[in-house]
Amino acid sequence: MMKRAFCLCVVACLLGGTSAFAAGPSLSPAQVAYLKAETRKADEGFIRDVAMSLNIPAMTVRRAMPSQGRITDPVARLIAGLENDLRRPLNDDQKQRIRDADQRYRQALADAQKAARSK
């Protein structure tokens, strides 16, 4: 549930900031299905990247994901949630790995959006 909320927040940020997307035609049902599947893959990849980089279970990352409707930076909320769950602060290298995973995640979502339009 929180994973989906995080994903939707990121997609909304990506789509809301792109005026070309807002002006473009709406997606067909097949394109929407493709985008949804690719978003799920990107989401799972992000969780796996963070879990592997911190050497923690994926469930811990899922549990620390921010809830829907938060205005704050989702990565900062994830870091705070992980630190709370792990009961220890993350070092700068670990925080940077999470930010890097977030950049890859955002790029995967943007690529999926572009690919969906061409399908």
N, C-alpha and C positions, 0 to 999 in steps of 0.2 A: 504494500500500500504506500509506504513512504517512498519506496523506490520509484513508483509510478508518479508520485507527486513531484519528486525531484526532477524526473525526466520532463514532466509537463512544464515545470517552471523554466527549465533550460530551453525547451523548445519554444515556449512563449517569448522568452527573451530574445532568442535568435530570430524568430519570425516577426516579432514586434519591431525590431530594429532594422528590418530590411524593407524599405519602401517598395522595392521592385516586387517582392513577394506579395505585399498587400495589394498592389495594382494588378497582379497577374490573375489568370483565370483559376477557378477553383479546381481542386484535384478530382479525378474520377474515383469511383469506388475502388478500382484496382490499384490506382496510385496511392490512395489512402491506406489500403491494406499493406502495400509494399512499404510505405513509410512507417507504418506501425511496427511491422516486423523488423525493419532496420533499426528503429528506435529501441526496440527491445534488445536487439543484439548489442547496440552501442551501450545501453544501460548495463547489461550483464558484463560487457567488456570493461567498463569503468569500475564496477564493483570488484571484478576479478583483479584488475590492475592495482587498485588500492589495497586489497587484501594481500596480494602477493608482495607488494612493495613494503608493507608493514609487517608481513609474516603473521597475519591474524586471520581468523575465519571470516569468510564472506558474510556470514550471518551477523557478525559484529558490525561490519560496514553497513549492511542493510538497516540494522537497528539504529545506527547513528545518523542516517540520512535525515535531512530536515523535512519537516512536515509541509504540506501544501499551504500556500497563501502567505508565506513569509516574504518580506520585502528584502531582508538582509541577504548578503552574499551567500549562496548555497555552499560554497567551498569552505568559507569561514565557519558556517554552522556545522558542516560535516566534521571539520577539524575539532571544533569544540565538543561535539557529540562523541567523537572517538576518544578524546582526552578524558571525558567524563566516564565513558564506559571502561576504558583501560585503566583509569585511576592513576594516570601519569601523563605528564606533558609530552607532546611529540617534539622531536628536535627539528631544527630548521631544514635538514635534509629530507626528513620524512614529510614535512609540510610541503616542500617543493615538489616531491614526487606526487603528492596528491594534486597539486596545482597542474603539474604536467599531465597527469591522467585526465584531469578536467579539460585541458586544452585538446587532447586527443579525442575526448568524448564530444566536445563541441564541434570539432572538425568532422567527425564521423556523422553527426547529425546534419551538418551543413551539406556534406557530400550526399547523404541519403535524400535530403530535400531536393537537391539538384537532380539526382538520378530519378527520383519519383516523377519530376516534371517531364523527363524525357521518355518515360515508359508509356 
